[in-house]
Amino acid sequence: MSWLITGGAGYIGAHVVRAMRGAGERVVVLDDLSTGFAARLAPDVPLVTASVLDRGLLDGTLAAHGVTGVVHLAAKKRVAESVAEPLTYYRENVHGLTVLLEAVAAARVRRFVLSSSAAVYGMPDTDTVTEETPCHPMNPYGETKLAGEWLVRAAGRAHGIATVCLRYFNVAGAAAPELADTGAANIIPMFFERISGGEAPVIFGDDYPTPDGTCVRDYVHVADLAEAHLAAARHLAERPAPAPGEGDDLTLNIGTGTGASVREVAAMVAGITGVREPAAEVAGRRPGDPARVVASARLARERLGFTARRDLREMVSSAWEGWRLRHPGR
């Protein structure tokens, strides 16, 4: 098969590209490079610099590369930004997906993997989140991801496209330093930023009903997440595509099934970076932060044979190597 990977020059996308090529899959990347970097890709990876909103370039790319499957990662994903700019998020994440699916249907591409998010669940009132947990997204980002899942499943049934939606949890780490997350919106790079500037990490709220009072999250290594996308792509490739009007869709959580508290993450960051005291500055709770969000990883194991293998130490240490590469001397 030949796979189009949208957003393939991004932090997660570049890991998916590397995993799929390492497994012998043929790939072509489409990325507008608004947050991605061409340097993350090997020189022989075809890169089309374009937005998924550009139907003409989508049609040309699908035809020129004989694309038979799509892994769609291109999306805007900052929660606070989505609250301030909901129209942008709906245009990029929902309308962009609509344009992509129109091109996919027209080209008779029969397999589609959507990179979704645990943000679709909102504040789940359960210790372990399963795929059956009700979805109540709390911000436009989560809303666009849930709407995207609905759209993918509906289009798949109408046009005979087999689909998998992957709801991944908190992503961290790097398979190689040059692929590390360059942003500072996620907790681990945020802690690096503070520590590198001589400041204590900030913990938002220490009075939650958890063992140490701080929020508990399920952290998954980005290399494991990339392997989950590969497993999903191969799952689809091994099955006959459905006939138009028939459904063949799968929605899966991608996590470890275990949680780590914010204070535990701060302590791990302190130990790996060499800061002796994991003293953290405690601020008030952020609105909308649930106490605990941990995935059930059972269904991904049963349906894809996928199990996350890397632990929190590997996530933090690999992320730190990437941080030091980009910030020498700090």
PAZAPA-4460 file (N, C-alpha, C; in steps of 0.05 Angstrom, whole numbers, plus 32768, in hexadecimal, padded with zeros to 4 digits):
% residues 330
    n_x    n_y    n_z   ca_x   ca_y   ca_z    c_x    c_y    c_z   seq   type   mol
   8011   7FE8   8000   8000   8000   8000   8011   8019   8000     1      M     A
   8005   802F   7FF8   8012   8049   7FF9   8001   805B   800B     2      S     A
   800E   8067   801F   7FFF   8076   8034   8005   8094   8032     3      W     A
   7FF1   80A4   8031   7FF4   80C1   8034   7FF2   80C7   8052     4      L     A
   8006   80D5   805D   8006   80DC   8079   8004   80FB   807A     5      I     A
   7FED   8105   8082   7FEA   8122   8085   7FF5   812A   809F     6      T     A
   8002   8142   80A0   800F   814B   80B8   8028   813A   80BF     7      G     A
   8034   812E   80AA   804A   811B   80AF   8064   8128   80B6     8      G     A
   8066   8143   80B5   807E   8151   80BD   807C   815C   80DA     9      A     A
   8066   8156   80E7   8062   815F   8102   806F   814C   8116    10      G     A
   806C   8153   8130   8078   8143   8145   806F   8126   8144    11      Y     A
   8054   8121   8145   804A   8106   8144   804D   80FB   8128    12      I     A
   8046   810B   8114   8046   8101   80F9   8061   80F7   80F0    13      G     A
   8077   8105   80F7   8091   80FB   80EF   8098   80E0   80FB    14      A     A
   808E   80DC   8113   8092   80C1   8120   8082   80AC   8111    15      H     A
   806A   80B3   8109   805A   80A0   80F9   8067   8099   80DF    16      V     A
   8072   80AE   80D1   8080   80A9   80B8   8097   8096   80BC    17      V     A
   80A7   809B   80D1   80BF   808B   80D6   80B6   806E   80DC    18      R     A
   80A2   806A   80EC   8099   804F   80F3   808F   8040   80DB    19      A     A
   807F   804E   80CA   8073   8040   80B3   8089   803A   809E    20      M     A
   809B   804C   809A   80B1   8047   8087   80C3   8031   8091    21      R     A
   80C8   8031   80AB   80D8   801C   80B7   80CC   8000   80B4    22      G     A
   80B2   8000   80B2   80A4   7FE6   80AE   80A0   7FDF   8091    23      A     A
   80AB   7FF0   807F   80AA   7FE9   8063   8093   7FF5   8054    24      G     A
   8083   8007   8060   806C   8013   8053   8076   802B   8041    25      E     A
   8068   802F   802B   806D   8046   801A   805D   805D   8023    26      R     A
   8069   8075   8027   805B   808C   8031   8061   80A5   8021    27      V     A
   804D   80B7   8021   8051   80D2   8017   8045   80E5   802C    28      V     A
   8052   80FB   8031   804A   810D   8046   803D   8126   803A    29      V     A
   8027   812F   8045   801B   8149   803E   801A   8159   8058    30      L     A
   8027   8171   8058   8029   8181   8070   802B   819E   8067    31      D     A
   801D   81B0   8074   801F   81CD   806D   8037   81DA   807B    32      D     A
   8045   81CB   808C   805C   81D5   809B   8056   81ED   80AD    33      L     A
   803D   81F0   80B5   8037   8205   80C8   8042   81FF   80E3    34      S     A
   8043   81E6   80EB   8050   81DE   8104   8064   81C7   80FF    35      T     A
   8064   81BB   80E8   8077   81A6   80E2   8090   81B0   80D6    36      G     A
   80A4   819E   80D3   80BE   81A5   80C8   80C7   8190   80B4    37      F     A
   80CE   8198   809C   80D6   8186   8088   80EF   8176   8091    38      A     A
   80FF   8182   80A2   8118   8176   80AB   8113   815C   80BB    39      A     A
   80FB   8159   80C5   80F4   8140   80D4   80F2   8128   80C2    40      R     A
   80F0   812C   80A8   80EC   8117   8095   8106   810F   8087    41      L     A
   8109   80F6   8081   8120   80ED   8071   811F   80F9   8056    42      A     A
   8136   80FE   8049   8136   810C   802F   8126   80FE   801A    43      P     A
   8123   80E4   801C   8115   80D5   8007   80F7   80D2   800C    44      D     A
   80ED   80DF   8021   80D0   80DE   8025   80C2   80F3   8015    45      V     A
   80B0   80ED   8003   80A2   8101   7FF3   8092   8114   8006    46      P     A
   8096   812E   8002   8088   8142   8012   8079   8155   8000    47      L     A
   805F   8156   8004   804E   816A   7FF6   8047   817F   800A    48      V     A
   8051   8198   8006   804B   81AE   8018   8031   81BA   8011    49      T     A
   801C   81B3   8020   8001   81BC   8019   7FEF   81B7   8031    50      A     A
   7FD8   81C5   8031   7FC4   81C1   8045   7FB0   81AC   803C    51      S     A
   7FA3   819F   804F   7F8D   818C   8047   7F75   819B   803C    52      V     A
   7F75   81B5   803F   7F5F   81C5   8033   7F63   81C9   8015    53      L     A
   7F7A   81C1   800A   7F80   81C5   7FEE   7F78   81AC   7FDE    54      D     A
   7F5F   81AC   7FD5   7F54   8194   7FC7   7F64   818C   7FAE    55      R     A
   7F6C   81A0   7F9F   7F7B   819A   7F87   7F95   818C   7F8C    56      G     A
   7FA5   8195   7FA0   7FBE   8188   7FA6   7FB9   816C   7FB3    57      L     A
   7FA3   8169   7FC2   7F9C   814F   7FCD   7F97   813B   7FB6    58      L     A
   7F86   8143   7FA3   7F80   8132   7F8D   7F99   812A   7F7E    59      D     A
   7FAB   813D   7F78   7FC3   8138   7F6A   7FD6   8125   7F79    60      G     A
   7FD8   8129   7F94   7FEA   8119   7FA4   7FE0   80FC   7FA5    61      T     A
   7FC6   80F8   7FAA   7FBB   80DD   7FAB   7FBF   80CE   7F91    62      L     A
   7FBC   80DC   7F7B   7FC0   80CF   7F61   7FDD   80CA   7F5B    63      A     A
   7FEE   80DE   7F5F   800A   80DC   7F57   8019   80C6   7F67    64      A     A
   8011   80C2   7F80   801F   80AE   7F91   800F   8094   7F94    65      H     A
   7FFA   8091   7F85   7FEB   8078   7F87   7FE2   8072   7FA3    66      G     A
   7FD9   8086   7FB2   7FD2   8082   7FCE   7FBA   806F   7FD1    67      V     A
   7FBE   805C   7FE3   7FA8   8049   7FE9   7F9E   804A   8006    68      T     A
   7FAB   805A   8016   7FA3   805E   8032   7FAC   8079   803C    69      G     A
   7F9E   8084   8050   7FA5   809E   805B   7FA7   809C   807A    70      V     A
   7FBB   80A8   8085   7FBE   80AC   80A2   7FBD   80CA   80A6    71      V     A
   7FA7   80D3   80B3   7FA2   80F0   80B5   7FA9   80FA   80D0    72      H     A
   7FBF   8109   80D2   7FC7   8116   80EB   7FC6   8134   80EA    73      L     A
   7FC5   8140   80D2   7FC5   815D   80D0   7FAD   8169   80DF    74      A     A
   7FB3   817A   80F2   7F9E   8187   8102   7FAA   819C   8114    75      A     A
   7F9A   81AF   811C   7FA2   81C2   8131   7F9A   81B6   814B    76      K     A
   7FAB   81BA   8160   7FA6   81AA   8179   7FAB   81B8   8193    77      K     A
   7FAC   81D2   8193   7FB0   81E0   81AD   7F95   81E7   81B9    78      R     A
   7F90   81DD   81D1   7F76   81E0   81DD   7F6F   81FE   81E2    79      V     A
   7F81   820D   81EE   7F7B   8229   81F4   7F77   8239   81DA    80      A     A
   7F87   8233   81C6   7F84   8240   81AC   7F69   823A   81A0    81      E     A
   7F60   8221   81A3   7F46   821A   8198   7F2F   8229   81A5    82      S     A
   7F32   822F   81BE   7F1E   823F   81CC   7F1D   825B   81C1    83      V     A
   7F35   8266   81BC   7F36   8282   81B2   7F30   8283   8194    84      A     A
   7F35   826E   8185   7F32   826E   8168   7F22   8256   815E    85      E     A
   7F09   8253   8167   7EF9   823B   8160   7EF4   8239   8142    86      P     A
   7EF1   824F   8134   7EEC   824E   8117   7F04   8242   8109    87      L     A
   7F1C   824A   8111   7F34   823F   8105   7F35   8221   8109    88      T     A
   7F2F   8218   8121   7F30   81FB   8127   7F1C   81EB   8118    89      Y     A
   7F04   81F6   8115   7EF0   81E7   8106   7EF7   81E7   80E8    90      Y     A
   7F02   81FD   80DE   7F0A   81FE   80C2   7F21   81EA   80BD    91      R     A
   7F35   81EA   80CD   7F4C   81D9   80C8   7F47   81BC   80CF    92      E     A
   7F3A   81B7   80E5   7F37   819B   80EE   7F1F   818D   80E3    93      N     A
   7F09   819B   80DE   7EF1   818E   80D4   7EED   8193   80B6    94      V     A
   7EEF   81AC   80AE   7EEC   81B1   8091   7F04   81A5   8082    95      H     A
   7F1C   81A7   808D   7F33   819B   8080   7F30   817D   807D    96      G     A
   7F25   8170   8092   7F20   8153   8090   7F0B   814D   807B    97      L     A
   7EF6   815E   8079   7EE2   815A   8065   7EEE   815B   8049    98      T     A
   7EFE   816F   8043   7F0B   8171   8029   7F1C   8158   8024    99      V     A
   7F2B   8150   8038   7F3C   8138   8034   7F2C   811F   802E   100      L     A
   7F16   811B   803D   7F05   8104   8038   7EF7   8105   801D   101      L     A
   7EF0   811D   8014   7EE5   8120   7FF8   7EFA   8116   7FE4   102      E     A
   7F13   811E   7FE8   7F28   8115   7FD5   7F2C   80F7   7FD7   103      A     A
   7F2C   80ED   7FEF   7F30   80D0   7FF4   7F1A   80C0   7FE6   104      V     A
   7F01   80C9   7FEA   7EEB   80BB   7FDE   7EEC   80BC   7FBF   105      A     A
   7EF3   80D3   7FB5   7EF5   80D6   7F98   7F0B   80C4   7F8C   106      A     A
   7F21   80C1   7F9B   7F37   80B1   7F91   7F34   8093   7F98   107      A     A
   7F1E   808D   7FA5   7F18   8071   7FAD   7F2E   8065   7FBE   108      R     A
   7F38   8076   7FD0   7F4A   806C   7FE5   7F39   805F   7FFA   109      V     A
   7F40   8046   8002   7F2E   8036   8012   7F36   8032   802F   110      R     A
   7F4B   803F   8038   7F53   803B   8054   7F5C   8056   805F   111      R     A
   7F53   805B   8078   7F57   8076   8084   7F5B   8073   80A2   112      F     A
   7F71   807E   80AC   7F77   807F   80C9   7F75   809C   80D2   113      V     A
   7F65   80A2   80E6   7F62   80BC   80F2   7F71   80BE   810C   114      L     A
   7F82   80D1   810F   7F8F   80D7   8129   7F7C   80E8   8139   115      S     A
   7F6F   80DD   814D   7F5C   80EB   815D   7F69   80F1   8178   116      S     A
   7F59   80F4   818D   7F64   80FD   81A7   7F52   80F6   81BE   117      S     A
   7F5E   80F2   81D5   7F4F   80ED   81EE   7F3F   8106   81F6   118      A     A
   7F45   811D   81E9   7F36   8136   81EE   7F18   8132   81E7   119      A     A
   7F11   811E   81D8   7EF5   8119   81D2   7EE5   8112   81EB   120      V     A
   7EF2   8107   81FF   7EE4   80FE   8218   7EDE   8115   822B   121      Y     A
   7EED   812B   822A   7EE8   8141   823C   7EF1   813A   8258   122      G     A
   7EDF   813B   826C   7EE4   8134   8288   7ED6   811A   828F   123      M     A
   7EE1   8103   8287   7ED4   80EA   828C   7ED2   80E3   82AA   124      P     A
   7EBB   80DB   82B3   7EB6   80D5   82CF   7EBB   80B7   82D3   125      D     A
   7ED4   80AE   82CE   7EDA   8092   82D1   7EF8   808F   82D5   126      T     A
   7F01   807B   82E4   7F1D   8077   82E8   7F2C   806F   82CF   127      D     A
   7F1F   805F   82BE   7F2B   8056   82A5   7F19   805C   828E   128      T     A
   7F23   8069   827A   7F13   8071   8263   7F14   805B   824E   129      V     A
   7EFC   8051   8247   7EFA   803D   8232   7EEE   804B   8219   130      T     A
   7EEE   803D   8203   7EE3   8049   81EA   7EC5   804D   81EC   131      E     A
   7EB8   8041   8200   7E9B   8045   8205   7E95   805C   8218   132      E     A
   7EAA   8068   8224   7EA5   807E   8236   7E99   8095   8226   133      T     A
   7E83   80A2   8230   7E76   80B7   8222   7E89   80CE   821B   134      P     A
   7E86   80D9   8203   7E97   80EF   81FA   7E8A   810A   81FF   135      C     A
   7E97   811B   820F   7E8D   8136   8215   7EA4   8149   8213   136      H     A
   7EAE   814F   81FB   7EC5   8161   81F8   7EBF   817D   8205   137      P     A
   7ED4   8189   8210   7ED1   81A1   821F   7EDC   81BA   8211   138      M     A
   7EE5   81B7   81F9   7EF1   81CE   81EB   7EEE   81C9   81CD   139      N     A
   7EF2   81DE   81BC   7EEF   81DA   819F   7F02   81C5   8194   140      P     A
   7F1A   81C3   819F   7F2D   81AF   8195   7F21   8193   8197   141      Y     A
   7F17   818C   81AF   7F0B   8172   81B4   7EF2   816E   81A3   142      G     A
   7EE2   8184   819F   7ECA   8182   818F   7ED2   817B   8172   143      E     A
   7EE7   8188   8167   7EEE   8183   814C   7EF8   8166   8148   144      T     A
   7F06   815C   815C   7F0F   8140   815A   7EF7   812C   815A   145      K     A
   7EE4   8131   816B   7ECC   8120   816C   7EBC   8122   8152   146      L     A
   7EB9   813A   8149   7EAB   813E   812F   7EBA   8130   8119   147      A     A
   7ED5   8131   811A   7EE5   8124   8106   7EE0   8105   8106   148      G     A
   7EDE   80FA   811E   7ED8   80DD   811F   7EBD   80D7   8112   149      E     A
   7EA9   80E7   8119   7E8E   80E2   810D   7E90   80E4   80EF   150      W     A
   7E9E   80F8   80E5   7EA0   80FC   80C8   7EAF   80E5   80BB   151      L     A
   7EC5   80DB   80C6   7ED4   80C5   80BB   7EC3   80AC   80BA   152      V     A
   7EB5   80A6   80D0   7EA4   808E   80D0   7E8E   808F   80BC   153      R     A
   7E81   80A7   80BA   7E6A   80AA   80A7   7E74   80A8   808A   154      A     A
   7E8A   80B5   8084   7E95   80B4   8069   7E9E   8098   8062   155      A     A
   7EAA   808A   8076   7EB3   806F   8071   7E9C   805D   806A   156      G     A
   7E86   805F   8078   7E6F   804E   8072   7E63   8055   8057   157      R     A
   7E62   806E   8051   7E55   8077   8038   7E66   806F   801F   158      A     A
   7E80   8070   8022   7E92   806D   800A   7EA2   8054   800B   159      H     A
   7E9D   8042   801E   7EAC   8029   801E   7EC9   802D   8026   160      G     A
   7ECE   803D   803B   7EE9   8041   8045   7EEB   8035   8061   161      I     A
   7EFE   8023   8065   7F03   8018   807F   7F12   802C   8090   162      A     A
   7F0A   8031   80A9   7F15   8046   80B9   7F1D   803D   80D5   163      T     A
   7F31   804A   80DF   7F39   8047   80FB   7F3E   8063   8107   164      V     A
   7F31   8069   811E   7F36   8082   812C   7F45   807C   8145   165      C     A
   7F5C   8088   8149   7F6E   8084   8160   7F6C   809B   8173   166      L     A
   7F61   8096   818B   7F5F   80AB   81A0   7F77   80A8   81B2   167      R     A
   7F8C   80B9   81AD   7FA4   80B6   81BD   7FA3   80C9   81D5   168      Y     A
   7FB1   80C1   81E9   7FB1   80D0   8202   7FCA   80E2   8203   169      F     A
   7FD7   80E7   8219   7FEC   80FB   821B   8006   80F2   820F   170      N     A
   800E   80FE   81F9   8025   80F5   81E9   803F   8102   81F3   171      V     A
   8054   80F3   81F5   806E   80FE   81FF   8084   80EE   81F3   172      A     A
   809D   80F8   81F7   80B5   80EA   81EE   80BC   80EE   81D1   173      G     A
   80D1   80E0   81C9   80DB   80E2   81AD   80EA   80C8   81A7   174      A     A
   80E7   80BF   818E   80F6   80A8   8185   8113   80AF   817F   175      A     A
   8118   80C9   8179   8133   80D3   8174   8132   80F0   817B   176      A     A
   8148   80FC   8184   8148   8118   818D   813E   812B   8178   177      P     A
   8145   8126   815E   813D   8139   8149   811F   8138   8144   178      E     A
   8110   8124   814F   80F3   8122   814B   80E4   812C   8163   179      L     A
   80F1   8137   8177   80E4   813F   8190   80D0   8156   818C   180      A     A
   80BD   8158   819E   80A9   816D   819E   80B7   8188   81A1   181      D     A
   80B2   819A   818E   80BE   81B4   818F   80AD   81C9   819E   182      T     A
   8095   81C2   81A5   8083   81D5   81B2   8087   81D3   81D0   183      G     A
   8079   81E5   81DE   807A   81E5   81FC   805E   81E5   8207   184      A     A
   804B   81D7   81F8   802F   81D7   8201   8029   81BF   8212   185      A     A
   803A   81AA   8210   8035   8192   8220   8046   8192   8239   186      N     A
   803E   8182   824D   8048   8185   8268   8066   8181   826A   187      I     A
   8071   816D   825C   808E   8167   825F   809F   817D   8253   188      I     A
   809A   8186   823A   80AA   819D   8230   80A5   81B7   8240   189      P     A
   808D   81BA   824B   8088   81D1   825C   809A   81D0   8275   190      M     A
   809D   81B8   8281   80AF   81B6   8298   80CC   81BB   8290   191      F     A
   80D4   81B1   8278   80EF   81B6   826F   80F4   81D4   826C   192      F     A
   80E1   81E2   8261   80E3   81FF   825C   80E7   820E   8277   193      E     A
   80D7   8206   828B   80DA   8213   82A5   80F5   820D   82B2   194      R     A
   80FC   81F3   82B2   8115   81EC   82C0   812D   81F8   82B2   195      I     A
   812D   81F9   8297   8143   8204   8288   8146   8222   828D   196      S     A
   8130   822F   8295   8131   824B   829B   8136   8251   82B9   197      G     A
   813C   823C   82C8   8141   823F   82E5   8128   8242   82F5   198      G     A
   8111   823A   82EA   80F8   823D   82F9   80ED   8222   8300   199      E     A
   80DD   8221   8315   80D0   8207   831D   80B9   8200   830B   200      A     A
   80B5   81E6   8306   809D   81DE   82F6   8084   81E8   8304   201      P     A
   806F   81ED   82F5   8056   81F6   8300   8042   81DF   82FF   202      V     A
   8036   81D9   8316   8020   81C5   8317   8006   81D4   831C   203      I     A
   7FF3   81CE   830B   7FD9   81DC   830D   7FC6   81CB   831E   204      F     A
   7FC5   81D1   8337   7FB3   81C3   834A   7FC0   81AB   8357   205      G     A
   7FBF   81AA   8372   7FC9   8193   8381   7FB4   8189   8395   206      D     A
   7F9B   818F   838F   7F85   8187   83A1   7F70   8175   8393   207      D     A
   7F79   8167   837E   7F67   8154   8370   7F64   813A   8380   208      Y     A
   7F4F   812B   837C   7F4B   8111   838A   7F5C   80FB   837E   209      P     A
   7F77   80FF   837F   7F8A   80EC   8374   7F9E   80E6   838A   210      T     A
   7FAF   80D1   8388   7FC1   80CB   839E   7FD3   80E2   83A7   211      P     A
   7FDD   80F3   8395   7FEE   8109   839E   7FE1   8124   839A   212      D     A
   7FC8   8124   8392   7FB9   813D   838F   7FBC   814B   8374   213      G     A
   7FCD   8140   8362   7FD0   814C   8348   7FC3   813A   8332   214      T     A
   7FBE   8146   831B   7FB0   8138   8306   7FC0   811F   82FD   215      C     A
   7FB1   810B   82F6   7FBD   80F2   82EC   7FB6   80EF   82CE   216      V     A
   7FCA   80E9   82BE   7FC6   80E6   82A1   7FD4   80CD   8297   217      R     A
   7FCB   80C3   8280   7FD7   80AC   8273   7FEA   80B8   825E   218      D     A
   8004   80B4   8261   8018   80BE   824F   8021   80A7   823D   219      Y     A
   8021   80AC   8223   8029   8097   820F   8041   80A2   81FF   220      V     A
   8055   8091   81FC   806D   8099   81EC   8065   809D   81CF   221      H     A
   806F   80B2   81C2   8068   80B7   81A7   8071   80A1   8194   222      V     A
   8086   8092   819B   808E   807C   818A   807A   8065   818C   223      A     A
   806F   8061   81A4   8059   804E   81A6   8041   8057   8196   224      D     A
   803A   8070   8198   8023   807B   8189   8028   8076   816B   225      L     A
   8040   807B   8161   8046   8076   8145   8042   8059   813E   226      A     A
   804A   8047   814F   8046   802B   814A   8028   8024   814A   227      E     A
   8018   8032   8159   7FFB   802D   8159   7FF0   8035   813E   228      A     A
   7FF9   804B   8133   7FF0   8053   8118   7FF8   803F   8103   229      H     A
   8010   8034   8105   8019   801F   80F3   8007   8007   80F6   230      L     A
   8001   7FFF   810E   7FF0   7FE7   8113   7FD4   7FEC   8108   231      A     A
   7FCA   8004   810A   7FAF   800B   80FF   7FB0   8009   80E1   232      A     A
   7FC5   8014   80D4   7FC7   8013   80B7   7FC9   7FF7   80AD   233      A     A
   7FD8   7FE6   80BB   7FDB   7FCA   80B2   7FC1   7FBB   80B7   234      R     A
   7FB3   7FC1   80CD   7F99   7FB5   80D2   7F86   7FBA   80BA   235      H     A
   7F86   7FD3   80B1   7F74   7FD9   809A   7F7E   7FCC   8080   236      L     A
   7F98   7FCC   807C   7FA3   7FC0   8064   7F9E   7FA3   8061   237      A     A
   7F9C   7F95   8078   7F98   7F78   8078   7F7B   7F70   8074   238      E     A
   7F68   7F83   8075   7F4C   7F7D   8073   7F41   7F87   8058   239      R     A
   7F2D   7F79   804D   7F21   7F83   8035   7F11   7F9C   803B   240      P     A
   7F12   7FAF   8029   7F03   7FC8   802D   7EE5   7FC2   802B   241      A     A
   7ED5   7FD0   803B   7EB8   7FCB   803A   7EAC   7FD6   8020   242      P     A
   7E95   7FCB   8019   7E86   7FD6   8003   7E79   7FF0   800B   243      A     A
   7E75   8003   7FF9   7E66   801B   8000   7E4C   8015   800D   244      P     A
   7E46   8024   8023   7E2E   801F   8032   7E32   800C   8049   245      G     A
   7E49   7FFF   804A   7E4F   7FED   8060   7E64   7FFA   8073   246      E     A
   7E63   7FF3   808C   7E76   7FFF   809F   7E8D   7FEC   80A6   247      G     A
   7EA4   7FF7   80A9   7EBB   7FE9   80B4   7ECC   7FFE   80C2   248      D     A
   7EC5   8004   80DB   7ED3   801A   80EA   7EDA   8010   8106   249      D     A
   7EEF   801C   8110   7EFA   8014   812A   7F04   802E   8138   250      L     A
   7EFD   8030   8152   7F06   8047   8162   7F14   803C   817A   251      T     A
   7F2D   8045   817F   7F3E   8039   8193   7F4C   804F   81A4   252      L     A
   7F4E   804A   81BE   7F60   805A   81CF   7F7D   8051   81CB   253      N     A
   7F8F   8064   81CB   7FAC   805E   81CA   7FB8   806A   81E3   254      I     A
   7FBF   8059   81F6   7FCB   8062   820F   7FD9   804A   821B   255      G     A
   7FE2   804E   8234   7FF1   8038   8242   7FDF   8029   8255   256      T     A
   7FC9   8035   825D   7FB7   8029   8271   7FC1   802F   828D   257      G     A
   7FD6   803F   8291   7FDF   8047   82AB   7FE2   8065   82AC   258      T     A
   7FE0   8070   82C4   7FE2   808D   82C6   7FF9   8096   82D6   259      G     A
   8002   80AF   82D2   8017   80BC   82E2   800C   80D7   82E9   260      A     A
   8011   80DF   8302   8008   80F9   830B   801B   810F   8301   261      S     A
   8011   8128   8301   8022   813E   82FA   803A   8140   830C   262      V     A
   8037   813B   8325   804D   813D   8338   8062   8127   8332   263      R     A
   8058   810F   832A   806B   80FA   8322   807A   8101   8309   264      E     A
   806D   810E   82F6   807B   8117   82DE   8090   812C   82E5   265      V     A
   8089   813E   82F7   809C   8153   82FF   80B4   8147   830C   266      A     A
   80B0   8132   831D   80C6   8125   832A   80D8   8116   8316   267      A     A
   80CB   810A   8302   80DB   80FC   82EE   80EB   810F   82DD   268      M     A
   80DF   8126   82D6   80EE   813B   82C7   8105   8145   82D8   269      V     A
   8101   8149   82F1   8116   8153   8303   812D   8140   8304   270      A     A
   8127   8126   8307   813C   8112   8309   814C   810F   82EF   271      G     A
   813F   810F   82D8   814C   810B   82BF   815C   8123   82B6   272      I     A
   8152   813B   82BD   8160   8154   82B5   8177   815B   82C8   273      T     A
   8177   814D   82DF   818C   8153   82F3   8185   8167   8308   274      G     A
   816C   8171   8308   8163   8183   831D   815F   8173   8336   275      V     A
   816D   817A   834B   816C   816A   8364   8151   816A   8372   276      R     A
   8144   8180   8373   812B   8182   8382   8114   8185   836E   277      E     A
   8101   8173   836F   80EA   8176   835D   80D5   818A   8367   278      P     A
   80E0   819F   8374   80CD   81B2   837F   80BE   81C0   8369   279      A     A
   80A4   81C0   836C   8093   81CB   8357   8082   81E2   8363   280      A     A
   807C   81F5   8352   806B   820B   835A   804E   8203   8355   281      E     A
   803D   8204   8369   8021   81FC   8366   8010   8214   8361   282      V     A
   8001   8213   834B   7FEE   8228   8344   7FD2   821C   8347   283      A     A
   7FBE   822D   8343   7FA2   8224   8345   7F9B   8211   832E   284      G     A
   7F86   8203   8332   7F7C   81F1   831D   7F75   8200   8303   285      R     A
   7F7A   81F4   82ED   7F70   81FF   82D3   7F54   81F5   82CF   286      R     A
   7F43   8207   82C5   7F27   81FF   82C0   7F26   81E7   82AC   287      P     A
   7F16   81D4   82B3   7F11   81BE   82A0   7F25   81A7   82A2   288      G     A
   7F38   81A8   82B4   7F4B   8192   82B7   7F3F   817C   82C8   289      D     A
   7F3A   8164   82BC   7F30   814E   82CC   7F46   8142   82DE   290      P     A
   7F3E   8136   82F3   7F51   812B   8306   7F62   8114   82FA   291      A     A
   7F54   8103   82EB   7F61   80EB   82E1   7F57   80E4   82C5   292      R     A
   7F69   80DF   82B2   7F61   80D5   8298   7F75   80C0   8290   293      V     A
   7F6D   80A7   8292   7F7F   8090   828B   7F6F   807E   8279   294      V     A
   7F7D   8075   8264   7F70   8065   824F   7F6D   8048   8257   295      A     A
   7F59   803B   824D   7F58   801E   824B   7F66   8017   8231   296      S     A
   7F7B   8007   8232   7F8A   8000   821B   7F82   7FE4   8210   297      A     A
   7F6D   7FD8   821B   7F66   7FBD   8214   7F5F   7FB9   81F7   298      R     A
   7F4E   7FCB   81EC   7F43   7FC7   81D1   7F59   7FC9   81BC   299      L     A
   7F6B   7FDC   81BF   7F81   7FDE   81AC   7F92   7FC5   81AC   300      A     A
   7F96   7FB9   81C4   7FA5   7FA0   81C5   7F96   7F89   81B7   301      R     A
   7F7C   7F88   81BB   7F6D   7F72   81B0   7F69   7F75   8191   302      E     A
   7F65   7F8D   8188   7F5E   7F91   816B   7F77   7F96   815A   303      R     A
   7F8B   7FA3   8165   7FA3   7FA9   8155   7FBC   7F99   815E   304      L     A
   7FBA   7F8C   8175   7FD2   7F7F   8180   7FE6   7F94   818A   305      G     A
   7FDC   7FAC   8190   7FEE   7FC2   8198   7FEE   7FC5   81B6   306      F     A
   8006   7FC7   81C2   800A   7FCE   81DE   8021   7FE2   81E0   307      T     A
   801C   7FF8   81EE   8032   800C   81F2   8047   7FFF   8204   308      A     A
   8061   8003   81FC   8077   7FF5   8209   8089   8008   821A   309      R     A
   8088   8021   8214   809C   8033   8221   8090   8041   8239   310      R     A
   80A0   8045   824E   8096   8051   8267   809C   806F   8269   311      D     A
   8093   807B   827F   8096   8097   8283   80B4   80A0   8282   312      L     A
   80C5   8090   828E   80E2   8097   828E   80EC   809A   8272   313      R     A
   80E5   8087   8261   80EE   8089   8245   80E2   80A1   8237   314      E     A
   80CA   80A8   823D   80BD   80C0   8231   80CD   80D9   8239   315      M     A
   80D2   80DC   8253   80DF   80F4   825D   80FC   80F6   8253   316      V     A
   810A   80E0   8255   8127   80E0   824E   812A   80E6   8230   317      S     A
   8119   80DA   821F   811C   80DF   8202   8113   80FB   81FB   318      S     A
   80FF   8105   8209   80F7   8121   8204   810D   8134   820D   319      A     A
   811B   812E   8222   8130   813F   822C   8147   8140   8218   320      W     A
   814E   8129   820C   8163   8129   81F7   815C   813C   81E0   321      E     A
   8142   813B   81D8   8139   814D   81C3   813A   816A   81CB   322      G     A
   8133   816F   81E4   8134   818B   81EE   8150   8196   81EE   323      W     A
   8163   8186   81F8   817F   818E   81F9   818B   8193   81DD   324      R     A
   8182   8183   81C9   818B   8187   81AE   8183   81A2   81A3   325      L     A
   816A   81AB   81AA   8160   81C4   81A0   8168   81DC   81B1   326      R     A
   8170   81D7   81CA   8178   81ED   81DC   8193   81E8   81E7   327      H     A
   81A8   81E7   81D7   81C3   81E2   81E2   81CB   81F8   81F5   328      P     A
   81D7   81F0   820B   81E1   8203   821F   81CD   820B   8234   329      G     A
   81B4   8202   8231   81A0   820A   8245   819D   81F4   825A   330      R     A
***
